[in-house]
Amino acid sequence: MIQLAAISRIFYMGEQAVRALDQVDLTILPGEYVSIMGPSGSGKSTLLNVIGLLDRPDSGQYLLNGKNVTDLSETEQAKVRREKIGFVFQSFHLVPRMTAAENIELPLTLSGIPLSERKTRVLETLQSFNLSDRAQHRPAELSGGQRQRVAIARATIMRPTAILADEPTGNLDHRIGAEVMALLEALHQGGTTLLIVTHDRELGLRAQRKIGMRDGRIESDTRNEKQ
């Protein structure tokens, strides 16, 4: 479970303070599928970064599965992030010099998983994501859709309880974007909590729950009763 209480995040542009998040309260239950929408500068990506422990709030409290993770050290936060949270970004964030298989394996390596188990899990994941024939290709040798599939495979290799996706189809055409969303939604159907930041209204409406943001605050929180 994700629980945010009075979370604020302030950035400074010269002497001007910008409240990217302003006293945000939010609870997301295990297994939910949530879209976060709003205009540019509304705070949606900052919110996702705080939830994903990529950024620290200036005030407030964040509980993840009942544990206060707000004030953990960077090392402790990194461990939680590796084990509990998977990230998917618009620009893929793959390591250019690594092959697809090596990119997928990276979280396992950083977590100290034994080599034999790493290789087995990577092979299984490559097959699951229809990437076996691209295992030894580097990102520059892959299409945009293939790169995003590698990114999703890497995000899920540690079997996280939550996937956070920031504009996951933003750099893809409609057909490939639909395939990527099908992959993410299949993970949700398997019980994974799924949070998606998007500008795409059609994409946002696919979620069970839609959160609208403006000026660093949550201005709407609605559920799709058809889900």
N, C-alpha and C positions, 0 to 999 in steps of 0.2 A: 504494500500500500504506500502511496505517495501522499504526504500531508505537508502542505506549506501553510505557515501561519505568519501573517503580517510581514511578508518578504518584501524588502526594498533593495533596489540596486541603483546607485547614482554614479553617473559618469560626468566628468568635467571637461568642457570645451572652453579653454582659457579660464576665465573666472566664472563662467556660466555653468550652473549645475543642471544636469539633465536627468530626470527621474525615469530611467528605463523601466523600472518596476516600482510601483507605489503601493505598499501595504497590501500585497496580494495574498489572499487566502484561497487555497485550492486543495481538494482531496480527490485522488484518483484511485479507484478500487482495483484490486488485482484482476487482470483479464479484460479490462475495459479497452475500447477502441475510441480514441479521442482525437479530434482535429482542433488545431489552434489557428485562428484566422484573425486578420486585421490588417490595416494599411501599413505601409513601410514606416518603421519607427514606432510602432505601437507597443513593442516589447516582447513580441512572441518568440523571437529567436533567443533573446536574453533569458526568457522564462525557461525555454528548453535547455539552455546551457546551465542554468542553475539546477534544474532537475537532474541533469546529467553529470553534475559535479565538475563541469568544465569552468565554472565561474562561481565565485562566492558572493552571497548577498551581503549588503552592508548592515542589514538588521533583519530580525525575524528568525524563525526556526523552521528547519526542514527535517522531517522524520521520514525515513525510508524503511519500510517493514518494521515500524515501531522503534527504530534506532535513530537517535539524534546524530545526523551526519554533518550538521552545520559547521561545527568547530573542529572537525577531525583535521589532523595534519595532512599535508599534501600527499605524503606516502600512504596514509590510511585511506584518504579519499580515492587515490589511484587504484588501490586494491579493491575497494567497493565497486568502483567504476568498471574494472576489468571483469569482475565476477557477476555483477548484477545488471549491468546496463550495456546495451548495444547501440551503436550510432550509425546512422546512414545520412550522408550529406549530399547536397546538390552537386558539388564538385568532386565527389567520390573519395578524395583524400587517400588515394592509394600511393604506396611507395614506388616511384618510377623505376628504380633499379631492381626491384624484386619481381619475380614471376607471379602469376595469379595464385599458384599454390603457396608460395612463400608469403604473399600478402595475407592469405586466409590463415596461414599457420601462425602469424606473428603474435596474436594475443595468447595463444597456447605457449609459445616460447617465453614471452614475458612473464607468464604465470608459473613457469617452471614445470610444466607438464612433461613427463618423460617422452623421449624421442619416439619410441614405438607406439605409444598412444597417440602422439601428435600425428604421425603419419597415417594411422588408421582413421582418425577422425577427419583429417583433411581429405583423404580419398573418398570417404563416405559423403562428405559435404560437397565435393566437386561433382559427384554423381547426382546428388539431390538437386543441385542447381544447374544441371546440364552443362557443366563446364569442364568435363574430363578432357575433352579434346583441346582445351585452351589452357591447361594446367601450367605449361612451360612458357606461355606467352607473357610478355611484359605489358603493362597498361597501355603503352603507345601502340601496341599491336592488336588491341581489342577495340571493338565498337563501343559506343556509349552505353548501350544496353548491357553488353557483356561486362563492362567496368562496374556498372551499378550492381549487377548480380554478384560479382566478386566482392564488392563492398558489403552487400547484405550477407553474403556467406561469412565474411570476416566478422561482421557484427553479431552473428548468431553462433559462431563456433564454440563460444564459452557457455552456451545455453543460458543466456540471461533471462531474467524474469520480465524485463521491459526493453522494448525497442523504441528509440527516439529517432525520428526521421525529419530532417529539415529540408523542405522542398525537394523530396527524393526524385520527382519526375521533372524538375525544372529545366534540365539540360537535355531532355529526351523528347522525341516526337511522340505523337498521341498513341500510336500503336505500341511502341516499346514502353512508354510510360504505363500503359494499361497492363502490360506483362509484369512490370516491376510492382505495381500495386497489387496484382494477383498474388505475387510471392509474399508481400508483406501481410496481406489479409489472410493468406493461408497460415502464416505464423500465428496470427491472432486467433484463428480458429483452433489452433493447437494449444491455446491457453496463455499465450504471451500478451502482456500489456503492450498496446501500440499507441504511441503519440506521434501525430504528424502535424508539422507546421506547413501551411500552404497558402498561396494566394488564390488558388484555383477553387472557386465556389463549388463546382461540380464534384471535385475531389473531396472537399471538406464535408459535403453532405453525405458522403458514403459512410462516414463514421457513425457510431452509435450515439456519440455525444459531441456537440460542437461548442467550443469556447471562443467567444469574440473578444478581442482586446482593442483598446484605444488609450493612448497616452499613459501606458504603463499599468493600466488597470483592467480587470476583467469586467466588461460591460454587459456580457450576456453568457448564459450557460444553459444550453437547451439539449434535449434528448430527441433522437429520432425514434419515434414509437414503432416504426415499421421494422426496425432492426431486430 
